Amino acid sequence: MRIWDVSARELDDRALLAEHRELHGLFNVLTLGRKGYATHPETLRWKGRLRALAERHDLEVEEFRRRGWPSGLRHATPIDRARIGRKESAEFPAPLQPLAQQRRLLRRKAQTRRPPGVRYALLPGKPGFERAIALRTEVFVREQQVPEEIEHDEHDDTAVHALATVSGTVVATGRLVVEGGTARIGRMAVARERRGSGLGRAILQLLLAEARRMGLPAARLHAQTHARNFYAREGFRECSEVFQEAGIDHVEMEKRLRPQRSERGRISVRT
């Protein structure tokens, strides 16, 4: 749990959303007496300062609007100000760390999530598959021992393929297939040396943005069980029991999609 002291404008999209979720959790701990974080340093720092916490919340919501990000505004649930007592202060607490130190930490986190020098693209059908096949073969066939004859299927010729490249080399990929009026996401793969850098999330967001552009109401995928927490953090919910696919445990997951309202509201994957 961490509420940053720097301006909300200095937070990247993921940090802004994460803080907003944490802020609501902290507000509930302070007003409802929940014990989980009752002695956490951040809880103690904001104790007696609910008006200031509500003000921070308003700044975040305003930042969502400034960025023209409707998909972020859906997270901006209102603070129940009726739970703020008269004695609660509007004065912000002392910073947890010096602001310069916080900015350095935020920059490091942002660089880890989305490495510099990465280019993203969406390619249809065969051209996209031909760019993605080398990485998919390395990850699925060589690493995970998926039979090569089932790694490539008839959907590759009609799918939309998302690619992340560094110096022309594909380092992450995924595909989107329209199936029964729903976006079916699959073949998510990241090069071994690039895992944990945020590329998987960037590819997923690129595919979800394309699904919204198509007006599809939901996205589904078969998540390997070790990766289901990753998809859960991105809003997917499990909708099946564990099953085996290509000899690997999977679970089906689904995410409801809100239609895009304007070009300005489109999710962008920054490079």
N, C-alpha and C positions, 0 to 999 in steps of 0.2 A: 504494500500500500504506500503510495507516494503522491502527494499533491505538490506540484511544482510551484515555486515562487516566481519564476520568470513569467513574462507576459504570455497570455494564451496564444498570441500571434507567433511566438517563437517555437511552439510545439508543432511537430509534423502531424499528419492526419492520425496516425496510429496512436501517438502519445496523447493527442487531444481526446480521442475517444476513450482511451484507457483511463485518463484522469477523470473524465466525466463519470465513468462507471464507479471508480473508486470514491469519488466525491459523494455519490448517492449512498454507497456502502458506509462511508464514514458518518454521513448525516444520520443514517439509521442507527448506527452504533451509539451515537451521542443522544439521540432522542428516544430511542426505544429500549435502551439499556441492554442491547445485545452484548454478550460477553466475549465473543470471539476476538475482538481487537480492543477490548476495554483498556488494556494496559500498553497498547502499542504507542510508540513515541509520537506518531502522527495524531492519534486520538487525543493524547494528552496535550499536544501542541494546539489543537483547535478547541479544546474543552472551554466552554464559556464564550465562544466566538462564533456562534451559529449565524449571526447576521453577516459576518465577514465571509463565512463559507457560502452562504446564499448569494452574496455579491460575486464571489468567484464563479459560481455556477452561471450567473447571468452573463458574465464576461465570456464564458465558454460558448453559451448558446449564441451570443452575438457573433462570435468567431465562426461558428458553423454557418450562420447566415451570410457572413462576409465572404466566405469561400464558395457560396452558392452550392452547397452540398446537401441536397435533400436527404440523401441516404444517411448522412450524419445526424440530421435533425430528428430522425426517428428515435435516436438514442437520447435526445434531449428532453427527457420527461421532467415535468415541473417539480420544484421543491415545495413541499407542504409547509408554507410559512406559518400556518396555524400552530405548528409544533415548536416554533421559536419563542422562547420565553422573553419576558420584558427585560430581564437582566442580561440577556445575551449581548455581547459586544459586537460592534461592527468594525472593530480595529483588527487589522491583520496581525497574525503572530509573527514573531521573529523568524527569519529564514532558517531553514534546516541546515543549509550550507551556503557559503558565499555565492552570489549570483553568477560570478564568472566560472566558478567550479561547476555549478549546475549546467551552464551553457555548454561547457566542454563535455560533460557527461551526456547531454542530449545529442550533441553532434556525433559522439562515438556510437550511441545507440542507433541513430539514423543511418550512419554509414554501415553499421552491421546489418541493418534490415535491408538496405537497398544499396548494394555496392556501386561506386562510381564506375563509369565506363561501360555500363550494361545498356544494350539496346533491346527494345521490345517490339514485337510485330505480331500481327494476325495474318495468317496465310490460309487460303482455302484449298481443300482437297489435296490433290497429288503434289503440287509444289510444296505445301506445308509438310506433308508426310515425308517427302524426300529429304527435307532439311532436318526433320526430327528423328528419323529412323536410327541414325548412328547412336545417339544418346539413349534412345529407348532400348536398343539392343544391348547396350552396355549395362543399363540398370536392370531391366527385366529378365533378359535372357542369360547374361553372364552372372550378374550378382544374385538374382533371385531364382534362377533356374526355371523360368517360365519357358515352356516349349516354344521355339521360334515360330512354328506354324500357327500358333494361336495368338501370338503377340500382335501380328498384323491381321486385320479383318476387313470386311467389306465396307465398314463405316469410314475408314481412313480416306477414301476417295471423295467423300461428301462432307467430312467434318471440317470445322474451323480449327486450325492448329495455332496455338499461342507459342511463341518462341522468345527466349531471352538469349542474346548472343554477346560474347565478348571477343573483340577482334575477329569477328566473322565465325567464331566457333559457338555452336549451340550448347548452352550450359544448363538450360531448364526448358521444359516443354509441358504441354497439356493439350487436350483437345475437347471440343464441344460438338456434340451430335444432337440434333433435334429429333426427339423420339416421343411420339404420342402427344405432341404439343408441349413437351417439357424439355428443358436443357439437360442433357446427360453429359456430365463431365467425367473425363477419364484420362488414362495414360499420363498421369502426373509424374514427372521424373525430373530430378535435379542431379547434376554431376556430383560425384562423391566429395570432391574437394571444395564444392560450393555450398554444401548443406549447412543449414543454420544461419545463412546470410540473408534470409528474407526473400529469396528468389521464388520459392514455392508459393508464398503468399501473394507475391506480385503477379505470378502467372494465374493464380486462382482469381484474383480480383479482375484481371484483364478478361478472363473468360466470363465471369459474372456480369461485367459491364456489357459485354457483347450480347449475352442472353437478355439483359434488360433492354438493350437497343432493339432486339428482335421482338420485344413485347411478350416474352415467355413468362408465365406466372410462377414458375418454380424451377429449381435446379436439383438434380439428384446425382449421386455418385456412389460407387462401391469403394469404401475406405478400408485399407488394410488396418487391422485392429490396432497396430502400434501407432497409427497416424490419426486415429479418430479424435483425439484431444485437439490436434491441430485444426481439424475441420470444425469442431465444436466451437473453438474460439472465433471462427469466422461466421458463426451463426447457423451452422448445420445442426440438425437434430437426428438422432438415430430413429429409424423406422423399420427395423428388422432385427431378428436374432442373428447371431454370428453364423456365417456359412463359409464354405470353402469355394474358392475360385482359383483355378490353376494351382491347386495344392496349398493355397495361402488363405489364412483366416481373414474374412472380410465382414463388414457390416454395411448395410445400405443406410445412407443419410440423405436428408432433404433440407432445402432452404427455400422459404417463400421469397419471391422477388417482388419488389415494388416497381411499377413501370416508370421509366424515365419521363420526366415532364418537360425537359428542355435540354438543348445542347449544353447550356451552362451548367446544368446539374449532372452532367456525365461524370462518372468516376474516371479519373485519369491516373495512369501509371507513369510516374515521373522517372526520367532516366538521369 
